[in-house]
Amino acid sequence: FASIDSSSEIKNVGLENINITGKMYVGGLVGSNLGTINDSYAKGFVRSISYYVGGLAGYNGGTIEHSYFIGEVNSTSDMVGGLVGRNIGSVTTIAKILQSYTDVNVSGRYKVGGLVGSNNGGHSAPSVIINSYAMGNVKGVHTVSYPEYIGGLVGSNYGLSSQPYTAYINNSYSGATVSCQGGSGGCSYV
């Protein structure tokens, strides 16, 4: 699916042996999710030359629950996650990842995570990750312009300065190995 809106639901869908290559908003199941993904999974390879790249969804502004991705996700750009590239709430909708997991090899340049590349609080609605985990390997590729934010679970987790509690992680963990390649300045790890 390229995208699903807030009135849509994907349920009990499993994709095997996927091999997907795209530019932006690239996911193994859906490029952009504003609705609900429940009890679903994808296995295989997801590749991108740009941002918002995830094993299951490139961009999540809705709900992902009881779902997983197993395989490989890589990008030459930013916001790359084993499950979701960017998880961000809107003015009225909480972006939620609940009871989901990955077992994945992930690589990217900036904001790279085993589960989520970037977990952002957005406007007045939070972005939450609850009861979820990531396994596998996470690798950041350091450049002068993009040196940071590589994490086993989440590459970057932040709320707006006026609403600092809008990016929320609870009862979640990573067993992933995290590494950084290239550059003289190194990477910072989350």
Disulfide bonds with the S-S distance in Angstrom:
Cys180-Cys187 1.91
